[in-house]
Amino acid sequence: MLYPLKFHPIFKDKIWGGEKIRTILKKDFAPLPNCGESWEISGYQNNESIVKNGHLEGQSLNEIVDIYKGSLLGHRVFKKFKTEFPLLIKFIDSNEDLSIQVHPDDELAMRRHNSFGKTEMWYIIHADENAELISGFNQQMDKETYLRNFNNGTLTTILNTEKVFKDDVFFIPAGRIHTLGKGLLLTEIQQSSDLTYRIYDFDRKDQHGNKRELHLEDALDAIDYNYYRDYKTQYTDRNNTPFEIVRSKYFTTNKILLSTRLDRDIEALDSFVIYICLEGNGYFDHGTSRIQLTIGDVVLIPAALKRYTLVPDQDLKLLETFITE
């Protein structure tokens, strides 16, 4: 019988990582000196999440997808993705600036790497004072103007910089040039891909004195040179009901601010549902048992579960994400 699944995090040491995954999300990433990413649910090659609760404890996500198929993923989702789990859920701590980068779309990623592309979204859990990020261009762009600014050392003057605050949301479609500035803790919901074309890394060196590899030529055909008016997602909070903050052909994400019990019926979705707990604590009640939920928890609800209740012991702030197309 399937039930709400929790997984062991996969911690990633990064040159730009810090301590917030431990201090705010209460995750122990020892013996890493710092931690830039915590992969919470992943079927990505060589980075498979391992179940840590219930009778499936010790099995990998890919193993249970192979066993349960549409009962876990949803029959519609299984038909589209087969046994490849389509999403990757992370927490990211940018203690220093990340590289300026871009991700390829599905068509380019399949042609070059036989892989999914990488469209993602960010939900900001914590932002230090004056924290910033880059998303897109601040003017209409073309490849020639981009290259001229890159070669002149003025790349950042044509990029859109955003002040960042707690609870901000940014949708980053494949092709959008971007980077996270220092002082941010966020959750990232993305396609199951780790393809990144690094454009500029501020001339940083690793512990061995080497600069990280750049992918300048690969990035040229991946970048979306269009200018967009709004890069930050606008939304209004609502209490005790799920409300949509991002919808794309890859995933839909709702936000839930919960101070009372909430019954959920996901049968019509025909998709698994993932919950990310950003604040508070409570539990899932699915009839036969309860699964605890607290800050930093990420829980996968199999499609076959269909009905369950979210119960807050203390006001809960959750993200709820699933496959919509």
Order of alpha helices (4+ residues) and beta strands (2+ residues): beta-beta-alpha-beta-beta-beta-alpha-alpha-alpha-beta-beta-alpha-beta-beta-alpha-beta-beta-beta-beta-beta-alpha-beta-beta-beta-beta-beta-beta-beta
